Amino acid sequence: MTDALFVTLQVILAAIAVYQFSFSLFGLHKKKKKAHFKPEKSFAVLVAAHNEEQVVGALMENLKQLNYPADLYDVFVICDNCTDGTARIVREHGMNACVRTNSNLRGKGYAIEWMLKELWGMPRQYDGVVMFDADNLAHTEFLMEMNNDLCSGARVIQGYIDTKNPEDSWITAAYGVSYWYINRLWQLSRHNLQMANFLGGTGMCFETLLLKEIGWGATSLVEDLEFTMRSASKGIYPRFNYDAKVFDEKPLTFKASSVQRLRWMQGHFTVARRYFFPLLWQSIKERSLTKFDLALYGANVYIVLLTFLMPAVMFVDITMFNGPNIANIYGHLPIWLSYIAVGANIFTFILAMALEKVKYKKVYFYLLLFPIYLISWYPITFYAFFTQNNKQWSHTKHTRVVRLEEVQSKQV
């Protein structure tokens, strides 16, 4: 029974790896033709902020410089349980500071849900709702790109999440490499195949009518993934806009990164339990590869967990019980095949950097430490499995003040 279980899981994990690698190849090509429309959609730009006085000012300046008619967008900063000068700084920049105080319902998802209710009660109603984090910087064409997609019929849109501080440390560089890979070989590949993309927590745009129709309802630790699964279950698929860039600040230290990623994995387990099987069943009934792909993405946290546990169990079996006593199909495969598999995995990250024309010199040096970042996901996911019922939201402190001009100058 144990052998049959292990062999089955090994075959499934190998098949998923081949599946994901095959899909990544469709991101090699970037289509150049796209529809352009004159500015006509109005936007409510929501910024989630909790004690962000050090960085929110730079974003306010940035949002004033967007290449979009000023009368077609308003900025609303959700000052969520703030105890610093975030609201004051927002008002000094002429933006709307919306103060929320609720010590029981804490977290970005709850803050957004509260803000949307406030928004629906205002005299002015908007065509779309755009969401940023307080540490972000948006490309000047961001709203123009969202306008193009809304006019083309998209209802949920995810922009290109880039890193504004990839050279600050080896951890920020690792985030940068990961996101370049995700944008190019995961998001763009699905976009090219006209399949669903997933939301990334910032740089998102929603049709107002859709939000009023189905509500927000995403209050878990990973509200972006939760809304992705909710909308997909209703046949509404997020679209990726490669040209709508938003630059996000990444944690500087391994400790801060671990806390953030632990929160992500805890939330992923919650969403996977709730949506994986219903979405998988829908994909079978409807013969929908798109829903199957999203269901698989939702279950990715369990894939990471199994990828960690199976070798660990085999190692214990060999070292403590004079094994191997458990079937291992990989042991019957030629060793060169293992090298190819590992090499292909590493190659995809380097390929993504080449395709994205990454110019940051320090990032290439930090690639030597990138495997540590990848391996660290395993113990983090393992710990998250046993603490997944911990719904306490943890705030990632942001301190890196960067202007859009600085980010773009380093990319040239």
C-alpha positions in Angstrom: 0.0 0.0 0.0 2.8 2.4 0.9 4.7 1.6 -2.3 1.6 2.1 -4.4 0.9 5.5 -2.7 4.5 6.7 -3.2 4.7 5.6 -6.8 1.4 7.3 -7.6 2.5 10.5 -5.9 5.9 10.5 -7.7 4.2 10.0 -11.1 1.7 12.8 -10.4 4.5 15.2 -9.3 6.6 14.4 -12.3 3.6 14.9 -14.6 2.9 18.3 -13.0 6.5 19.4 -13.4 6.4 18.5 -17.1 3.0 20.2 -17.5 4.3 23.5 -15.9 7.5 23.5 -17.9 5.6 22.9 -21.2 3.3 25.8 -20.4 6.2 28.1 -19.7 7.4 27.8 -23.3 4.3 29.7 -24.5 5.7 32.8 -22.7 8.8 32.9 -24.9 6.9 35.1 -27.5 5.4 38.5 -26.6 2.6 39.6 -29.0 3.0 43.2 -30.1 -0.4 43.9 -31.5 -3.0 45.1 -29.1 -6.1 47.3 -29.1 -5.7 51.0 -28.0 -8.6 53.2 -26.9 -8.8 56.8 -26.0 -9.1 57.6 -22.2 -12.8 57.1 -21.3 -13.0 54.9 -18.3 -13.0 56.5 -14.8 -11.1 54.9 -12.0 -11.1 54.8 -8.2 -7.5 54.1 -7.2 -7.5 52.4 -3.8 -4.2 52.2 -1.8 -4.1 49.9 1.2 -1.9 51.4 3.9 -1.0 50.5 7.5 1.5 52.8 9.1 3.2 53.6 5.8 4.3 57.2 6.5 7.8 56.5 5.2 6.8 55.4 1.7 3.2 56.7 1.0 4.4 60.2 0.0 6.4 58.8 -2.9 3.4 56.9 -4.2 1.2 60.0 -3.9 3.7 62.0 -6.0 3.9 59.1 -8.5 0.1 58.8 -8.9 -0.1 62.6 -9.8 2.2 61.9 -12.7 0.1 59.2 -14.4 -0.4 59.8 -18.1 -4.2 59.9 -17.8 -6.8 62.7 -17.5 -6.8 63.9 -13.9 -10.6 64.2 -14.0 -11.0 60.5 -14.7 -9.4 59.1 -11.6 -9.4 59.8 -7.8 -7.0 58.3 -5.2 -8.4 56.9 -1.9 -5.8 55.7 0.6 -7.2 53.3 3.2 -5.5 54.3 6.4 -6.1 51.0 8.1 -5.6 51.1 11.9 -2.7 53.6 11.4 -1.0 55.0 14.4 1.5 57.2 12.5 1.2 60.1 10.1 0.0 58.2 7.0 -3.3 60.1 6.8 -1.7 63.5 7.3 0.9 62.9 4.5 -1.9 61.7 2.1 -3.9 64.9 2.8 -0.9 67.1 2.3 -0.6 65.6 -1.2 -4.3 66.5 -1.9 -5.5 62.9 -1.9 -8.3 61.3 0.0 -7.3 59.7 3.4 -10.0 57.2 4.4 -9.4 56.3 8.0 -10.6 52.9 9.2 -10.3 51.6 12.8 -11.2 48.0 13.6 -8.9 46.0 15.9 -10.9 42.8 15.4 -11.1 42.6 11.6 -7.5 43.3 10.7 -5.8 42.8 7.3 -5.8 44.0 3.8 -8.9 42.0 2.7 -11.1 43.5 5.4 -9.8 47.0 4.7 -10.7 46.6 1.0 -14.1 45.3 1.7 -14.8 48.3 4.1 -13.5 50.7 1.5 -15.7 49.3 -1.3 -18.8 49.8 0.8 -17.7 53.4 1.5 -17.1 53.8 -2.3 -20.5 52.6 -3.3 -22.1 55.2 -1.1 -20.3 58.2 -2.6 -22.0 60.5 -5.1 -19.5 59.7 -7.9 -19.3 56.2 -9.2 -16.4 54.9 -11.3 -16.1 52.4 -14.2 -13.2 50.6 -12.6 -11.4 50.1 -9.3 -7.6 49.9 -9.2 -5.7 48.6 -6.2 -2.1 49.3 -5.1 -0.1 48.9 -2.0 1.4 51.9 -0.2 5.0 51.0 -1.0 4.3 50.7 -4.8 5.2 52.8 -7.8 3.1 52.7 -10.9 4.2 53.1 -14.5 2.9 56.3 -16.0 0.9 54.4 -18.6 -0.7 52.1 -16.0 -4.3 53.6 -16.1 -4.1 53.9 -19.8 -3.4 50.2 -20.1 -6.3 49.4 -17.7 -8.5 51.6 -19.8 -7.5 49.6 -22.9 -8.4 46.3 -21.3 -11.7 47.5 -19.8 -12.7 48.8 -23.2 -11.7 45.5 -24.7 -14.2 43.7 -22.4 -11.9 42.5 -19.5 -13.5 42.5 -16.1 -10.5 41.6 -13.9 -7.0 42.6 -14.8 -3.6 42.0 -13.3 -0.7 44.2 -14.1 3.0 43.3 -14.3 4.4 43.2 -10.8 8.1 44.2 -10.8 10.5 44.8 -8.0 11.6 48.4 -7.2 14.6 47.4 -5.0 16.1 44.2 -6.5 19.7 45.2 -5.7 19.2 46.0 -2.0 20.0 42.5 -0.8 20.2 38.9 -1.9 16.7 38.4 -0.7 15.3 41.3 -2.8 17.2 39.9 -5.8 15.6 36.5 -5.2 12.2 38.1 -5.2 13.1 39.9 -8.4 14.2 36.8 -10.2 11.0 35.0 -9.1 8.7 37.7 -10.3 10.4 38.1 -13.6 9.9 34.3 -14.1 6.3 34.5 -13.0 5.5 37.5 -15.2 7.1 36.1 -18.3 6.9 32.3 -18.2 3.7 31.9 -16.1 1.4 34.9 -16.5 2.3 35.8 -20.1 2.2 32.1 -21.2 -1.4 31.8 -20.0 -2.3 35.2 -21.5 -0.9 34.1 -24.9 -3.0 30.9 -24.7 -6.1 33.0 -23.7 -6.3 31.2 -20.4 -6.9 32.7 -16.9 -4.2 34.5 -15.0 -4.0 34.9 -11.3 -4.1 38.1 -9.2 -0.9 39.2 -7.4 -2.2 41.4 -4.6 -1.3 44.8 -6.2 -1.5 46.4 -9.6 -5.0 45.0 -10.0 -8.0 46.4 -11.7 -11.7 45.4 -11.4 -14.8 46.4 -13.3 -17.0 48.2 -10.8 -20.2 46.4 -12.0 -18.5 43.0 -11.3 -17.5 44.0 -7.8 -21.1 45.2 -7.1 -22.4 42.0 -8.7 -20.4 39.4 -6.8 -19.0 41.5 -3.9 -15.4 41.4 -2.7 -15.6 38.6 -0.1 -11.9 38.0 -0.1 -10.7 38.4 3.5 -8.3 35.6 4.0 -4.5 36.1 4.4 -4.2 35.8 0.6 -7.1 37.9 -0.6 -5.7 38.0 -4.2 -5.7 34.2 -4.6 -9.1 34.0 -2.9 -10.7 36.5 -5.3 -9.0 34.7 -8.3 -10.7 31.4 -7.3 -14.0 33.0 -6.6 -14.2 34.8 -9.9 -13.0 31.8 -11.8 -15.6 29.6 -10.2 -18.2 32.0 -11.7 -16.6 31.9 -15.2 -14.8 35.2 -14.9 -11.1 34.9 -15.6 -8.5 37.5 -14.7 -6.5 38.9 -17.7 -2.8 39.8 -17.6 -1.5 43.1 -18.9 2.2 42.8 -19.6 2.6 46.6 -20.2 0.9 47.8 -17.0 3.9 47.8 -14.6 3.8 48.3 -10.9 7.0 48.3 -8.8 6.7 46.7 -5.4 9.1 46.9 -2.5 10.4 43.5 -1.3 11.6 42.6 2.2 15.3 43.3 2.8 16.1 40.4 5.2 15.6 36.7 5.2 13.7 36.9 8.5 11.2 39.5 7.1 10.9 37.4 3.9 10.2 34.3 5.9 7.4 35.9 7.9 5.8 37.3 4.7 6.0 33.9 2.9 4.7 32.1 5.9 1.6 34.3 5.9 1.2 33.6 2.1 1.5 29.8 2.6 -0.9 29.8 5.5 -3.4 31.6 3.4 -2.8 29.4 0.4 -3.7 26.3 2.5 -7.0 27.9 3.5 -7.9 28.8 -0.1 -6.8 25.4 -1.5 -9.1 23.6 1.0 -12.0 25.8 0.0 -11.7 26.0 -3.8 -9.5 23.1 -5.2 -12.0 20.3 -5.4 -15.0 22.5 -6.5 -12.9 24.1 -9.2 -11.5 20.7 -10.2 -14.9 19.2 -10.5 -16.1 22.1 -12.6 -13.1 21.7 -14.9 -14.1 18.0 -15.4 -17.8 18.7 -16.0 -17.1 21.6 -18.3 -14.0 20.0 -19.9 -12.2 23.3 -19.1 -8.5 23.3 -19.2 -8.5 26.9 -17.9 -10.3 25.9 -14.7 -8.1 22.8 -14.3 -5.0 25.0 -14.6 -6.3 27.4 -11.9 -7.3 24.5 -9.7 -3.8 23.2 -10.0 -2.4 26.6 -9.2 -4.6 26.7 -6.1 -3.2 23.3 -5.0 0.4 24.4 -5.6 1.0 24.7 -1.8 0.3 21.0 -1.4 2.5 20.2 -4.3 5.4 22.1 -2.6 4.6 20.3 0.7 4.7 16.8 -1.0 7.9 17.7 -2.9 9.5 18.4 0.5 7.9 15.5 2.5 8.6 12.6 0.1 12.4 13.0 -0.1 12.4 13.6 3.7 10.5 10.4 4.4 12.9 8.4 2.0 15.9 9.9 3.7 14.6 8.8 7.1 13.8 5.4 5.7 17.4 5.0 4.5 19.3 6.4 7.4 17.2 5.0 10.3 15.5 1.9 9.0 18.2 0.4 6.7 16.2 1.2 3.6 15.3 1.7 1.0 12.0 0.1 2.0 9.9 2.4 0.0 9.5 2.3 -3.8 11.2 5.1 -5.6 10.7 5.3 -9.4 13.4 8.0 -9.7 16.0 5.5 -8.7 15.3 3.4 -11.8 15.8 6.4 -14.1 19.2 7.2 -15.7 21.1 9.8 -13.7 21.5 12.1 -16.7 17.7 12.5 -16.7 17.9 14.0 -13.2 20.6 16.4 -14.3 18.4 17.5 -17.2 15.4 18.0 -14.9 17.4 20.2 -12.4 19.1 22.0 -15.3 15.8 22.8 -17.0 14.4 24.2 -13.8 17.4 26.5 -13.3 17.4 27.4 -16.9 13.9 28.8 -16.9 14.8 31.4 -14.3 17.9 32.5 -16.2 15.9 32.5 -19.5 13.2 34.7 -17.9 15.9 37.2 -16.9 17.3 37.2 -20.4 13.8 37.6 -22.0 13.0 40.5 -19.6 16.4 42.1 -20.4 17.3 42.5 -16.8 20.1 45.0 -16.4 20.8 44.9 -12.7 24.4 43.7 -12.3 24.1 42.9 -8.6 21.2 40.5 -9.2 23.3 38.3 -11.5 25.9 38.1 -8.7 23.2 37.3 -6.1 22.1 34.4 -8.3 24.6 32.3 -6.4 22.4 32.5 -3.3 19.1 32.1 -5.2 18.9 28.3 -4.5 18.9 29.0 -0.8 15.7 31.1 -1.3 14.1 28.4 -3.4 14.9 25.6 -0.9 13.7 27.8 2.0 10.1 27.5 0.7 10.0 23.9 1.8 10.4 24.3 5.6 8.2 27.5 5.4 5.5 25.5 3.7 5.9 22.6 6.1 5.5 25.0 9.1 2.6 26.7 7.4 0.7 23.4 7.1 0.6 23.0 10.9 -0.2 26.7 11.6 -2.6 27.3 8.7 -5.5 28.0 11.1 -3.6 31.0 12.4 -5.5 33.9 10.8 -3.5 36.7 12.4 -2.4 39.2 9.7 1.2 40.3 9.9 2.4 43.6 8.5 5.5 43.9 6.3 7.3 47.1 7.2 8.3 49.2 4.2 11.0 51.8 4.4 12.6 52.0 0.9 11.8 55.4 -0.6 12.5 55.2 -4.3 11.2 57.4 -7.2 10.0 55.9 -10.5 12.8 57.8 -12.3 15.4 55.9 -10.2 13.9 52.5 -10.9 13.6 53.1 -14.7 17.1 54.6 -14.9 18.6 51.4 -13.6 16.8 49.3 -16.2 18.3 51.2 -19.1 
